[in-house]
Amino acid sequence: MFFKLCHAQRAALTVAGMGMSAVILIFVSTFFEFDWYSHRTGVDIIALAFLFIYLVIGTMVHYEVIVGIRKQSSHYLLPFIIVYAPTMGTEALFIVIHMLHIHSPTLDFAYREEANGLYIFFIVVLIITLIIQGAMLAAVCQCRYYLSCKEMHLAALKVAESSVCFFPFLLQIVRI
């Protein structure tokens, strides 16, 4: 049970759907909001290449969660964990950097009200994003734990059933 609200598989499936939707929404909005005509051709090509890399990696990571739940295999959920953990660490680093910009007088940002408002806005947005991604990571980690325990149980059940073939005098195996 994820936070005692729903099953871990359902929570991870919801997280994967929401994450994939967010990746596609961010890709489309960035693609249409980017000012393609005021940059040189090299900048346009690099921006477009990174946008498509973001789209492919983002959709594949979230799709792997869906495939892992469908196939009842925990190793499909590992790319999500590998991508989200450093992403959250980078966002936490950005929060610290923005806080240093607000509080450091040597960076000449400490006493500008317009700069402080912008940094505070980014800190709030990053904290909200970090909380949401932390809940997403917790849901997928809990689902991975459930699926790995289920795989171990099924493997132990196969071993027990095969040993009954060789030793029929053993007790009957109880399926849960």
C-alpha positions as CSV (number, residue, x, y, z in Angstrom):
1,M,0.0,0.0,0.0
2,F,1.4,3.4,-1.0
3,F,0.9,5.8,1.9
4,K,-2.1,3.6,2.8
5,L,-4.1,5.0,-0.1
6,C,-3.7,2.4,-2.9
7,H,-1.6,-0.6,-4.0
8,A,2.0,0.1,-4.9
9,Q,1.5,-1.1,-8.5
10,R,-1.4,1.3,-9.0
11,A,0.6,4.1,-7.5
12,A,3.6,3.4,-9.8
13,L,1.3,3.1,-12.8
14,T,-0.3,6.5,-12.0
15,V,3.2,8.0,-11.5
16,A,4.4,6.6,-14.8
17,G,1.3,8.1,-16.6
18,M,1.6,11.4,-14.9
19,G,5.4,11.6,-15.6
20,M,5.0,10.6,-19.3
21,S,2.2,13.3,-19.7
22,A,4.5,15.9,-18.0
23,V,7.4,15.0,-20.3
24,I,5.2,15.3,-23.4
25,L,3.6,18.6,-22.2
26,I,7.0,20.1,-21.4
27,F,8.4,19.0,-24.7
28,V,5.4,20.5,-26.7
29,S,5.3,23.7,-24.7
30,T,9.1,24.3,-25.0
31,F,9.0,23.4,-28.7
32,F,6.3,26.0,-29.4
33,E,7.5,28.7,-27.0
34,F,11.2,28.6,-28.1
35,D,12.0,31.6,-30.4
36,W,13.5,29.7,-33.3
37,Y,14.0,32.8,-35.6
38,S,16.1,34.9,-33.3
39,H,19.0,32.4,-33.0
40,R,21.6,31.1,-35.3
41,T,21.1,27.7,-37.0
42,G,23.6,25.9,-34.8
43,V,21.7,27.0,-31.6
44,D,18.4,25.8,-33.2
45,I,19.8,22.4,-34.1
46,I,21.3,21.9,-30.7
47,A,18.1,23.0,-28.9
48,L,16.0,20.7,-31.1
49,A,18.4,17.8,-30.6
50,F,18.3,18.2,-26.8
51,L,14.5,18.5,-26.9
52,F,14.2,15.2,-28.8
53,I,16.7,13.5,-26.5
54,Y,14.6,14.8,-23.5
55,L,11.4,13.4,-25.1
56,V,12.9,10.0,-25.9
57,I,14.6,9.4,-22.6
58,G,11.6,10.8,-20.6
59,T,9.0,8.7,-22.4
60,M,11.2,5.6,-22.3
61,V,11.9,5.8,-18.6
62,H,8.2,6.2,-17.7
63,Y,7.2,3.5,-20.3
64,E,9.6,1.0,-18.7
65,V,7.6,1.4,-15.4
66,I,4.4,0.5,-17.3
67,V,6.2,-2.5,-18.9
68,G,7.6,-3.6,-15.6
69,I,4.2,-3.6,-13.9
70,R,2.6,-5.4,-16.9
71,K,5.3,-8.1,-17.0
72,Q,5.5,-8.3,-13.1
73,S,9.3,-7.8,-13.3
74,S,11.2,-5.5,-11.0
75,H,14.2,-4.8,-13.1
76,Y,12.2,-2.7,-15.5
77,L,11.7,-0.1,-12.8
78,L,15.4,0.4,-12.3
79,P,15.9,3.0,-15.1
80,F,13.3,5.2,-13.5
81,I,15.1,5.1,-10.2
82,I,18.5,5.7,-11.8
83,V,17.2,8.8,-13.7
84,Y,15.1,10.3,-10.9
85,A,17.7,10.1,-8.1
86,P,20.4,12.3,-9.8
87,T,17.7,14.6,-11.1
88,M,16.5,15.2,-7.6
89,G,20.0,15.7,-6.4
90,T,20.6,18.3,-9.1
91,E,17.4,20.1,-8.2
92,A,18.5,20.2,-4.5
93,L,21.8,21.6,-5.7
94,F,20.0,24.3,-7.6
95,I,18.0,25.2,-4.5
96,V,21.2,25.6,-2.6
97,I,22.8,27.7,-5.4
98,H,19.7,30.0,-5.5
99,M,19.8,30.4,-1.7
100,L,23.5,31.3,-1.9
101,H,22.6,34.0,-4.5
102,I,20.1,35.5,-2.1
103,H,22.3,35.5,0.9
104,S,25.8,36.1,-0.5
105,P,26.8,39.8,-0.5
106,T,29.9,39.0,-2.6
107,L,27.8,37.9,-5.6
108,D,26.1,41.4,-5.6
109,F,22.6,39.9,-5.5
110,A,21.9,40.3,-1.9
111,Y,20.2,43.7,-1.9
112,R,18.3,43.7,-5.2
113,E,14.7,43.2,-4.6
114,E,13.8,42.2,-8.1
115,A,16.6,39.6,-8.2
116,N,15.6,38.2,-4.8
117,G,11.9,37.8,-5.9
118,L,13.0,35.8,-8.9
119,Y,15.3,33.6,-6.9
120,I,12.6,33.0,-4.3
121,F,10.1,32.1,-7.0
122,F,12.6,29.5,-8.5
123,I,13.3,28.1,-5.0
124,V,9.6,27.6,-4.3
125,V,9.1,26.0,-7.8
126,L,12.1,23.7,-7.3
127,I,10.9,22.7,-3.8
128,I,7.4,21.8,-5.1
129,T,9.0,19.9,-8.0
130,L,11.3,18.1,-5.6
131,I,8.4,17.0,-3.3
132,I,6.4,15.7,-6.2
133,Q,9.4,13.8,-7.7
134,G,10.2,12.4,-4.2
135,A,6.7,11.0,-4.0
136,M,7.0,9.6,-7.5
137,L,10.3,8.0,-6.6
138,A,8.9,6.6,-3.4
139,A,6.0,5.0,-5.3
140,V,8.2,3.4,-7.8
141,C,10.7,2.1,-5.2
142,Q,7.8,0.6,-3.2
143,C,6.4,-1.1,-6.3
144,R,9.9,-2.4,-7.2
145,Y,10.2,-3.8,-3.6
146,Y,6.8,-5.5,-4.0
147,L,7.6,-7.0,-7.4
148,S,11.0,-8.3,-6.2
149,C,9.4,-9.9,-3.2
150,K,6.8,-11.4,-5.4
151,E,9.5,-12.8,-7.8
152,M,11.4,-14.3,-4.8
153,H,8.2,-15.9,-3.6
154,L,7.4,-17.4,-7.0
155,A,10.9,-18.7,-7.3
156,A,10.7,-20.3,-3.8
157,L,7.3,-21.8,-4.8
158,K,8.8,-23.4,-7.9
159,V,11.6,-24.9,-5.9
160,A,9.1,-26.3,-3.4
161,E,6.9,-27.7,-6.2
162,S,9.9,-29.4,-7.9
163,S,11.1,-30.9,-4.7
164,V,7.6,-32.4,-4.2
165,C,8.1,-34.3,-7.4
166,F,11.3,-35.9,-6.1
167,F,10.0,-36.4,-2.5
168,P,6.2,-37.1,-2.7
169,F,6.0,-37.7,1.0
170,L,6.4,-34.0,1.7
171,L,3.5,-32.0,2.9
172,Q,1.2,-30.3,0.5
173,I,2.3,-26.8,-0.6
174,V,0.0,-24.0,0.4
175,R,-0.4,-21.3,-2.2
176,I,-1.0,-17.8,-1.0
